[in-house]
């Protein structure tokens, strides 16, 4: 059947939602969510992705309203203002923006494209990926790869979290070391991701609310674990680098608490400060605050903003190509159905003609070729104009014309052939010599023009 489905999407992300709201919308694994969505009425395809900064799901249905209803349960625990609902075209464009890093907390970050690929394969394993989502997500990944290959969208250091790690890397060797992240908000999440990319061997995430710290620890591939905020001082004694980013109005690490930390790089990203400034007096502690990092990010932030403009233009170009692909596939499927129908009728009637003529003397191979060539020529010429019209209809979003063509020509060719339709393969001289005046479907006995029959008799 023709692909008449539309994509509907929903997104809960850092743009409008809190960490708690994202967690509420991420209560299931990708496989669980896809399986549940496929069980909803009208859903033929489903895709989901969940990261520490976003929870999104997409479905394919015949009607957009079915898609909105299928996705409704995902956001029941999230306030209305934190949810983005997307129609077909908005979903396609959003997926490209996500893959390119334009929707990330850190503009152009690389991690999201790997997460998108992983979610794609998990959704496929759950039988959620069909032709529409296959094309949409494949295109999004292509755009993401193009953006990073052809522009500077992912070059340099742009977030304070990644800048903190870059500064720490300049001061000491992070490979295989232990790092402590204090705070489980956006900045803490970015710092943990950057530490993982820097080759840190173990990451400890300290937070007053341990489930939030656990969420960040589980989001990185490195060896990571969550601890309570009261354990941060003792954890600092094992850490080579400490990055703090809480919203606490008081110091979470005091000078005396760091006295036994040994050689430690401490980077305080919080405002107000998380680390007692007196810790700078400790001989083996190097303390940096947020002012020391802003200069590290300024130039690359400008660079990425310029690259983002290039990526936006790239997305516009690829978006148009994707819509054209969908239109072409819909037209091609309608055309294929039309030709399939014509081919079935042609084979049936040619077979019937062969049987009738063989009953009066077996046809030669040349005579059979003449009849088959005539039938092929008639099909090609008769369907040439409809083919052109269907391609034009698809280009102009005239789906009524395409639907009408499907209703006229679709012979339900996925089903078993009925005996009367199977004569093209089974017709032979074993058929009775006496034929009825009318053959199946009301086709007259003199279907083959007299002048053709005369020509065959003379060959």
Secondary structure, 3 states (H helix, E strand, C coil): CCCCCEEEEEEEECCCCCHHHHHHCCCCCHHHHHHHHHCCCCCCEEEEEEECCEEEEEEEECCHHHHHHHHHHHHCCCCHHHCEEECHHHHHHHHHHHHHCCCCCCCCCCHHHHHHHHHHHHHHHCCCCCHHHHHHHHHHHHHHHHHHHHCCCCCCCCCHHHHHHHHHHHHCCCCCCEEEEECCCHHHHHHHHHHHHCCCCEEEEEECCHHHHHHHHHHCCCEEEEEEHHHHHHHHCCCCEEEECCCCCCCCECCHHHCCCCCEEEEECCCCCCECHHHHHCCCEEEECCHHHHHHHHHHHHHHHHHHHHHHHHHHHHHHHHHHHHHHHHHHHHHHHHHHHHHHHHHHHHHHHHHHHHCCCCCCHHHHHHHHHHHHHHHHHHHHHHHHHHHHHHHCCCHHHHHHHHHHHCCCCCCCCCHHHCHHHHCCCCCCCCCCCEEHHHEECCCCCHHHHHHHHHC
